[in-house]
């Protein structure tokens, strides 16, 4: 009798369901206490809601296939923390109402993307919304009869620094929670190790996240003397920063597409099979994620995998099928050296050139040379390139098992056993 294993929900689906549940509960609770005819400080609520919606509408895709809504997140943080707004005095909104406004404003900001036919990253929306919801609940929870929100109302000059520090700590905790949730989603989606992905997400928090958190705190503090005017004054610089990040991401993507185009030169010249470099890059990235490489290391690995055969252009006669695994060691060394020389001409890819140059080193040289001279990325490309040379585009067939068996024969001599074990896991996944 065979047993069937029930499918496990992905973290992205779980976060989406949890975010929907929290949003529905908040809207229901807010609707039971606030009517449309009597909404306290309705103009202030609309202003913060509009800023959140506009920020979500102007979300940006960053490096590592990571989306963010810096202005919308900062406005949501400020709305969660604000106690008094201008001459209106205490805002007087409960946690469910604030969460409901954030949820509705976020959905409104998504509508233009849906109308334009763009893809909406639901897991990104979910973990951003949940981090804000946790911040709101934590800011309003009562400890010994008083909440942080109560302390932020009516503060004098002597307590201003204390309130600012308390806000900064609360926002920092929310940003760390957002990074943890985003890392869990990415690790499952990409097959990466959680520790390495979490490191990438926390580094993103230190860069753009610190600007988002600081802006949210400044708006919350400045709302008391300035009113809703604090929103455009402090969000405008963040919007300009967001456009700079977007431009940087576009430049990075253009650079990547240029390298992908350059990698096809060997295919067009008949030196390698069609799609070889892209298959090697795709499989090398999967192995790199399985081994826990960081985002920067994965980028260098992808570039090196795309350009690993560029040295074949120096050959007077192409290798049959472009399979360098069948070439003599001296020929492999010549191809790698010339490929590295080509890559170094770019002037900004020295790490990539080193990976390309060392891709033909046998694993046993690890005991003769320093580890840094034979990078892990080089060992990954060596094994993955051999696998694709033996398999080609016949994935999932018997050739795959035969290729793995042949590579296993070279364990501890030609190939790194750790890399080969990871390759086998990725191929059979």
C-alpha positions as CSV (number, residue, x, y, z in Angstrom):
1,X,0.0,0.0,0.0
2,X,1.5,3.3,-1.1
3,X,1.2,6.4,1.0
4,X,0.7,9.8,-0.5
5,X,2.3,12.9,1.0
6,X,0.1,15.9,1.3
7,X,1.4,18.9,-0.6
8,X,3.1,21.6,1.5
9,X,2.1,25.2,1.2
10,X,4.8,27.5,0.0
11,X,5.8,30.4,2.3
12,X,4.5,32.9,-0.3
13,X,1.1,31.3,-0.3
14,X,1.0,31.2,3.5
15,X,2.0,34.8,3.8
16,X,-0.6,35.8,1.2
17,X,-3.3,34.0,3.1
18,X,-2.3,35.4,6.4
19,X,-2.1,38.9,5.0
20,X,-5.6,38.5,3.5
21,X,-6.9,37.2,6.9
22,X,-5.4,40.1,8.8
23,X,-6.7,42.7,6.3
24,X,-10.3,41.3,6.3
25,X,-10.3,41.2,10.1
26,X,-9.0,44.7,10.4
27,X,-11.5,46.1,7.9
28,X,-14.3,44.3,9.7
29,X,-13.2,45.6,13.1
30,X,-12.7,49.1,11.7
31,X,-16.1,49.1,10.0
32,X,-17.8,48.2,13.3
33,X,-16.3,51.2,15.1
34,X,-16.0,53.9,12.4
35,X,-18.8,55.0,10.0
36,X,-18.3,56.8,6.8
37,X,-20.2,59.7,8.1
38,X,-18.0,60.2,11.1
39,X,-14.3,59.4,10.5
40,X,-12.0,61.1,13.0
41,X,-9.5,63.3,11.2
42,X,-10.8,62.2,7.8
43,X,-8.5,64.5,5.9
44,X,-5.4,63.2,7.6
45,X,-6.4,59.6,7.0
46,X,-7.0,60.3,3.3
47,X,-3.6,62.1,3.0
48,X,-1.7,59.1,4.6
49,X,-3.7,56.7,2.5
50,X,-3.0,58.5,-0.7
51,X,0.7,58.6,0.1
52,X,0.7,54.8,0.7
53,X,-1.3,54.1,-2.5
54,X,1.0,56.4,-4.6
55,X,4.1,54.8,-3.1
56,X,2.8,51.3,-4.0
57,X,1.9,52.5,-7.5
58,X,5.5,53.7,-7.9
59,X,7.1,50.5,-6.6
60,X,10.5,49.6,-8.0
61,X,12.2,46.4,-8.9
62,X,15.7,46.2,-7.4
63,X,18.6,43.8,-7.9
64,X,18.1,40.2,-7.1
65,X,14.5,40.2,-8.5
66,X,13.4,42.1,-5.4
67,X,10.5,44.5,-5.5
68,X,10.1,47.4,-3.1
69,X,7.7,50.3,-2.5
70,X,10.0,52.7,-0.5
71,X,7.7,55.7,-0.4
72,X,4.6,53.7,0.4
73,X,6.3,51.7,3.1
74,X,7.7,54.9,4.7
75,X,4.2,56.5,4.7
76,X,2.8,53.3,6.2
77,X,5.4,53.3,8.9
78,X,4.7,57.0,9.7
79,X,0.9,56.3,9.8
80,X,1.5,53.5,12.2
81,X,3.6,55.7,14.6
82,X,2.0,59.1,14.4
83,X,0.3,60.3,17.5
84,X,-0.7,63.9,16.8
85,X,-1.1,65.7,13.5
86,X,-0.9,69.5,13.4
87,X,-3.6,71.5,15.1
88,X,-6.0,68.6,15.0
89,X,-4.3,67.1,18.0
90,X,-4.4,63.4,18.8
91,X,-5.2,61.2,15.8
92,X,-7.2,58.8,18.0
93,X,-7.3,55.9,15.6
94,X,-7.2,52.3,16.9
95,X,-4.9,49.6,15.5
96,X,-7.6,47.9,13.4
97,X,-8.5,51.2,11.7
98,X,-4.8,51.9,10.8
99,X,-4.2,48.4,9.5
100,X,-7.5,48.6,7.4
101,X,-6.4,51.9,5.9
102,X,-3.0,50.5,5.0
103,X,-4.6,47.5,3.4
104,X,-7.1,49.4,1.4
105,X,-4.5,52.0,0.3
106,X,-2.1,49.2,-0.7
107,X,-4.7,47.5,-2.9
108,X,-5.6,50.8,-4.5
109,X,-2.0,51.3,-5.4
110,X,-1.9,47.9,-7.1
111,X,-4.9,48.7,-9.3
112,X,-2.9,50.7,-11.9
113,X,-0.5,47.8,-12.4
114,X,-3.3,45.4,-12.9
115,X,-5.0,47.7,-15.4
116,X,-1.7,48.0,-17.3
117,X,-1.3,44.2,-17.4
118,X,1.8,44.2,-15.2
119,X,2.7,41.3,-12.9
120,X,2.1,42.0,-9.3
121,X,4.4,40.2,-6.8
122,X,1.7,39.1,-4.2
123,X,4.3,37.7,-1.8
124,X,6.1,41.1,-1.8
125,X,2.8,42.8,-1.0
126,X,2.1,40.3,1.7
127,X,5.3,40.5,3.7
128,X,5.4,44.3,3.4
129,X,1.8,44.6,4.7
130,X,2.4,42.0,7.5
131,X,5.5,43.9,8.8
132,X,3.5,47.1,8.9
133,X,0.6,45.3,10.7
134,X,3.0,43.9,13.3
135,X,4.4,47.4,13.8
136,X,0.9,48.8,14.4
137,X,-0.1,46.1,16.8
138,X,3.2,46.4,18.7
139,X,3.0,50.2,18.9
140,X,-0.6,50.1,20.3
141,X,-0.3,47.1,22.6
142,X,-0.6,48.0,26.3
143,X,2.1,47.0,28.7
144,X,1.3,47.8,32.4
145,X,-1.6,49.9,31.2
146,X,0.3,52.1,28.7
147,X,1.3,51.7,25.1
148,X,4.1,53.2,23.0
149,X,1.3,55.1,21.1
150,X,0.2,56.7,24.4
151,X,3.7,57.8,25.1
152,X,4.0,59.4,21.7
153,X,1.1,61.7,22.4
154,X,1.7,65.0,24.2
155,X,5.4,64.6,24.5
156,X,7.4,67.6,25.6
157,X,10.9,68.7,24.7
158,X,12.4,66.5,27.4
159,X,10.9,63.3,26.0
160,X,11.4,64.1,22.3
161,X,14.7,62.1,22.0
162,X,13.2,59.2,24.0
163,X,10.2,59.0,21.6
164,X,12.4,59.2,18.5
165,X,14.6,56.4,19.8
166,X,11.5,54.3,20.6
167,X,10.1,54.9,17.1
168,X,13.5,54.0,15.5
169,X,13.7,50.7,17.4
170,X,10.1,49.8,16.4
171,X,10.7,50.5,12.7
172,X,14.0,48.6,12.8
173,X,12.2,45.6,14.2
174,X,9.6,45.8,11.5
175,X,12.3,46.0,8.8
176,X,14.1,43.0,10.2
177,X,10.8,41.1,10.2
178,X,10.1,42.1,6.6
179,X,13.6,40.8,5.7
180,X,13.0,37.5,7.4
181,X,9.7,37.0,5.7
182,X,11.1,38.0,2.3
183,X,14.1,35.6,2.8
184,X,11.8,32.7,3.6
185,X,9.8,33.3,0.4
186,X,12.9,33.7,-1.8
187,X,14.7,30.7,-0.3
188,X,11.8,28.4,-1.1
189,X,11.1,29.9,-4.5
190,X,14.8,29.8,-5.7
191,X,15.9,26.7,-3.8
192,X,18.5,28.7,-1.9
193,X,19.8,28.4,1.6
194,X,17.9,30.6,4.0
195,X,21.0,31.9,5.7
196,X,22.5,33.3,2.6
197,X,19.3,34.8,1.3
198,X,18.6,36.3,4.7
199,X,22.1,37.9,4.6
200,X,21.2,39.5,1.2
201,X,17.9,40.8,2.6
202,X,19.5,42.2,5.7
203,X,22.1,44.0,3.5
204,X,19.2,45.5,1.6
205,X,17.7,46.7,4.8
206,X,20.9,48.4,5.7
207,X,21.0,50.3,2.4
208,X,17.5,51.2,1.2
209,X,15.6,50.0,4.3
210,X,17.5,52.5,6.6
211,X,16.3,55.4,4.4
212,X,12.7,54.0,4.5
213,X,12.7,53.6,8.2
214,X,14.3,57.0,8.9
215,X,11.8,58.8,6.6
216,X,8.9,57.1,8.4
217,X,10.2,58.2,11.8
218,X,10.8,61.8,10.6
219,X,7.3,62.1,9.1
220,X,5.7,60.7,12.3
221,X,7.7,63.2,14.5
222,X,7.2,66.2,12.1
223,X,3.5,65.6,11.7
224,X,2.9,67.2,15.1
225,X,4.2,70.7,14.2
226,X,3.8,70.5,10.4
227,X,0.6,68.5,10.0
228,X,0.1,66.5,6.7
229,X,2.6,68.9,5.1
230,X,5.3,66.6,6.6
231,X,4.3,63.9,4.0
232,X,5.4,65.7,0.8
233,X,8.3,67.4,2.5
234,X,10.0,64.2,3.8
235,X,8.8,61.7,1.2
236,X,10.0,63.8,-1.8
237,X,13.7,63.0,-1.2
238,X,12.9,59.3,-0.8
239,X,11.0,59.4,-4.1
240,X,14.1,60.8,-5.8
241,X,16.2,58.1,-4.2
242,X,13.8,55.5,-5.5
243,X,14.2,56.8,-9.0
244,X,18.0,56.5,-8.6
245,X,17.6,52.9,-7.5
246,X,15.3,52.2,-10.4
247,X,17.9,53.6,-12.8
248,X,20.6,51.6,-11.2
249,X,18.6,48.4,-11.6
250,X,17.9,49.2,-15.2
251,X,21.6,49.7,-15.9
252,X,22.4,46.4,-14.2
253,X,19.7,44.6,-16.3
254,X,21.1,46.2,-19.5
255,X,24.6,45.1,-18.5
256,X,23.3,41.5,-17.9
257,X,21.5,41.4,-21.3
258,X,24.7,42.6,-23.0
259,X,26.7,39.8,-21.5
260,X,24.0,37.3,-22.5
261,X,24.2,38.6,-26.0
262,X,28.0,38.4,-26.0
263,X,27.8,34.8,-24.8
264,X,25.9,33.8,-28.0
265,X,28.8,34.7,-30.2
266,X,30.3,31.2,-29.7
267,X,26.9,29.7,-30.7
268,X,26.6,31.9,-33.8
269,X,30.1,31.0,-34.8
270,X,29.4,27.2,-34.5
271,X,31.8,26.7,-31.6
272,X,29.1,25.6,-29.1
273,X,25.6,24.2,-29.2
274,X,22.7,26.5,-29.3
275,X,21.6,27.4,-25.7
276,X,24.7,25.9,-24.1
277,X,25.9,29.0,-22.2
278,X,22.4,29.8,-21.0
279,X,21.8,26.3,-19.8
280,X,25.2,26.3,-18.0
281,X,24.4,29.7,-16.4
282,X,20.9,28.6,-15.3
283,X,22.1,25.3,-13.8
284,X,25.2,26.9,-12.2
285,X,22.9,29.5,-10.5
286,X,20.8,26.7,-9.1
287,X,23.8,24.9,-7.7
288,X,25.2,28.2,-6.4
289,X,21.9,28.9,-4.5
290,X,21.9,25.3,-3.2
291,X,25.4,25.9,-1.8
292,X,24.5,29.1,-0.2
293,X,26.3,31.7,-2.4
294,X,25.5,35.4,-1.7
295,X,23.7,37.6,-4.2
296,X,27.0,39.2,-5.3
297,X,28.7,35.8,-5.7
298,X,25.7,34.5,-7.7
299,X,26.0,37.5,-10.1
300,X,29.7,36.8,-10.7
301,X,28.9,33.1,-11.2
302,X,26.2,33.9,-13.7
303,X,28.5,36.2,-15.7
304,X,31.3,33.7,-15.7
305,X,29.0,30.8,-16.7
306,X,27.7,32.8,-19.6
307,X,31.2,33.7,-20.8
308,X,33.0,30.5,-19.8
309,X,33.4,29.3,-23.5
310,X,34.3,32.7,-25.0
311,X,37.9,31.6,-25.4
312,X,36.8,29.0,-28.0
313,X,36.8,31.8,-30.5
314,X,40.6,31.5,-30.7
315,X,40.4,28.0,-32.1
316,X,41.1,27.5,-35.7
317,X,38.7,24.5,-35.8
318,X,35.7,24.2,-33.5
319,X,35.7,21.3,-31.0
320,X,33.0,18.7,-32.2
321,X,29.8,19.7,-30.5
322,X,31.6,22.4,-28.6
323,X,32.2,19.9,-25.7
324,X,35.3,21.2,-24.0
325,X,35.1,18.2,-21.6
326,X,36.3,16.1,-24.5
327,X,39.3,18.4,-25.3
328,X,42.8,17.7,-24.1
329,X,43.8,19.4,-20.8
330,X,46.2,21.7,-22.6
331,X,43.5,22.8,-25.0
332,X,41.1,23.4,-22.1
333,X,43.7,25.5,-20.4
334,X,44.3,27.6,-23.5
335,X,40.6,28.2,-23.9
336,X,40.2,29.3,-20.3
337,X,43.2,31.6,-20.4
338,X,42.1,33.3,-23.6
339,X,38.6,33.6,-22.3
340,X,39.8,35.2,-19.1
341,X,41.9,37.7,-21.2
342,X,38.8,38.7,-23.1
343,X,36.8,39.2,-20.0
344,X,39.5,41.3,-18.4
345,X,39.3,43.7,-21.3
346,X,36.0,45.0,-19.8
347,X,38.0,46.4,-16.9
348,X,35.3,45.8,-14.3
349,X,35.0,42.0,-14.3
350,X,38.3,40.9,-12.7
351,X,36.5,38.5,-10.4
352,X,34.6,37.0,-13.3
353,X,37.8,36.7,-15.3
354,X,39.5,34.8,-12.4
355,X,36.5,32.4,-12.3
356,X,36.7,31.8,-16.0
357,X,40.5,31.3,-15.8
358,X,40.4,28.8,-13.0
359,X,37.4,26.7,-14.3
360,X,39.6,24.0,-15.7
361,X,41.7,23.4,-12.6
362,X,41.3,19.8,-11.3
363,X,39.9,19.6,-7.8
364,X,43.1,17.9,-6.6
365,X,44.9,21.3,-7.1
366,X,42.9,22.5,-4.2
367,X,45.5,20.8,-2.0
368,X,48.4,22.4,-3.9
369,X,47.1,25.9,-4.3
370,X,45.3,28.3,-1.9
371,X,41.5,28.0,-1.9
372,X,41.1,31.5,-3.1
373,X,43.0,30.7,-6.3
374,X,40.4,28.0,-7.2
375,X,37.1,29.8,-6.4
376,X,34.0,27.8,-5.6
377,X,32.3,29.4,-8.6
378,X,35.1,27.9,-10.9
379,X,34.5,24.4,-9.4
380,X,30.7,24.8,-10.0
381,X,31.2,25.8,-13.6
382,X,33.6,23.0,-14.2
383,X,31.1,20.4,-13.1
384,X,28.0,22.0,-14.6
385,X,29.8,22.5,-18.0
386,X,30.8,18.9,-18.1
387,X,27.3,17.9,-17.3
388,X,25.8,20.0,-20.1
389,X,28.5,18.9,-22.6
390,X,27.4,15.3,-21.9
391,X,23.6,15.9,-21.8
392,X,22.9,18.9,-24.0
393,X,19.2,19.8,-24.1
394,X,18.1,16.2,-23.4
395,X,17.2,17.0,-19.8
396,X,15.3,14.3,-17.9
397,X,16.4,11.5,-20.2
398,X,18.8,8.6,-19.6
399,X,21.7,10.8,-20.7
400,X,21.3,12.7,-17.5
401,X,22.0,9.7,-15.3
402,X,24.9,8.6,-17.5
403,X,26.4,12.1,-17.3
404,X,26.2,12.1,-13.5
405,X,27.8,8.6,-13.3
406,X,30.6,9.8,-15.5
407,X,31.2,12.9,-13.4
408,X,31.2,10.8,-10.3
409,X,34.1,8.9,-11.7
410,X,36.1,12.1,-11.5
411,X,35.3,12.8,-7.8
412,X,38.2,14.0,-5.7
413,X,40.4,14.3,-8.8
414,X,38.7,16.5,-11.4
415,X,35.5,17.6,-9.6
416,X,34.7,18.9,-6.1
417,X,32.6,16.2,-4.3
418,X,30.5,18.9,-2.6
419,X,29.7,20.5,-5.9
420,X,28.8,17.2,-7.6
421,X,26.5,16.3,-4.7
422,X,24.8,19.6,-5.1
423,X,24.5,19.2,-8.9
424,X,22.9,15.8,-8.4
425,X,20.4,17.3,-6.0
426,X,19.5,20.1,-8.3
427,X,19.2,17.8,-11.4
428,X,17.0,15.3,-9.6
429,X,14.9,18.0,-7.9
